[in-house]
Amino acid sequence: MSYHDFISFVRREFVRPEGHIPLHEPRFLGNERKYILDALDSNFVSSVGAYVGRFEEMCSAYTGSPYAVATMNGTSALHVALLIAGVKPGEEVITQPLTFVATANAIAYTGASPAFVDISGNTMGMCPQKLEEFLHKNAEKRADGAWYNRYTGARFAAVLPMHTFGHPVEIEKIAGICNQYKIPLVEDAAESMGSLYLKKHTGTFGLLGILSFNGNKILTTGGGGMILTADEEIALRAKHITTTGKVPHPWEFFHDVTAYNYRLINLSAALGCAQIEQIETFVAAKRRLAQKYKDFFSSWKDIQFVTEPENSRSNYWLNTLIMPSKEERDHFLQFTNEQGVMTRPAWTLMNHLPMYRNCFCGNLEVAENLAERIVNIPSSVIPSYVQNQ
Ligand SMILES: *Cc1c(COP(=O)(O)O)cnc(C)c1O
């Protein structure tokens, strides 16, 4: 087996004997054109329009989240989710170092700082044991009943795990620890639309969860996001502060809070309605590709293909390899990209970025070790898989 075999395999599966094969491209195989033209014809292109509410209802029905509030992107959804969870300037939000920068940025927007807890090798997301150890070692309960970081003095305002590359973290264990400490759980499910833990959709285990519909995610609205919650009051609050805090009135402009212009626009929502109709087909196609990759890599002793963790159904948003060393990873990245097959390393760990370098960290040995060996390989929905289902 050689890297050439990998290139041939990918080109055959994607039915693209030559030319560039991206890491993840969107597929518009359903009612996308129809609904977007309909939105255009309705003259409601902006944040008021029938498709926005319809897309929220479809996301609520699909995820099983009683309420869903649409936003202009996943980052804004996360920003508002953290605000509603009660995160204040100077506090700390416990998250994982291996994530897309939006997770840490959304924390910073609230004026709080991320505090980093290690990931587990199985899920590549927040490790419940490490979270427990972290709190045991660093948290102290004060007279107000809240838990504070005994070294920095900051209140632990929320726990924010992320389902890395679509693979669910052990979210029930994390939720149990959050309950014990009475720290709100907010889930970054930006990458895991269609991923389930114990048959329950990711993003629905905490006080709030968020989804992203950026162009590179499994389902896209061009740009978009969704806040998920089971609490009606929270949902109303989320809607209020994502729509400029305007108090409903037939003509008066009265706003009762400094709020945001974060509402999803109708054109995007129209795209979303067409995309979500295909979500199960997309997940099935992606799981089929993952199975083929798994079989292909089973004979490669030193390369590990990452499969879904126990008790979960992963959407396999980005298929992932773990290489034996950083040198081997670099060699693989160089070779595949030169051949026109797009592959990418994991994100630089958040605790290594200049903005978050001085944030409070637990022991991050697993993340430090894995981050430099991870490679993502082409993972788009393959249209012929969809047709042959
Ligand atoms: C994509 C993503 C987001 C949100 O991204 P947007 O581009 O703002 O929709 C947040 N967190 C993670 C982990 C992501 O991958």
The ligand as an ORCA input file, in Angstrom:
! r2SCAN-3c Opt
* xyz 0 1
  C     -18.346     25.830     11.962
  C     -18.158     25.905     13.405
  C     -18.746     26.914     14.200
  C     -19.602     28.017     13.685
  O     -19.185     28.494     12.509
  P     -19.960     29.535     11.576
  O     -19.045     29.568     10.410
  O     -20.020     30.817     12.342
  O     -21.317     29.029     11.239
  C     -18.574     26.861     15.572
  N     -17.863     25.889     16.140
  C     -17.306     24.899     15.420
  C     -16.580     23.824     16.134
  C     -17.409     24.882     14.039
  O     -16.837     23.885     13.337
*
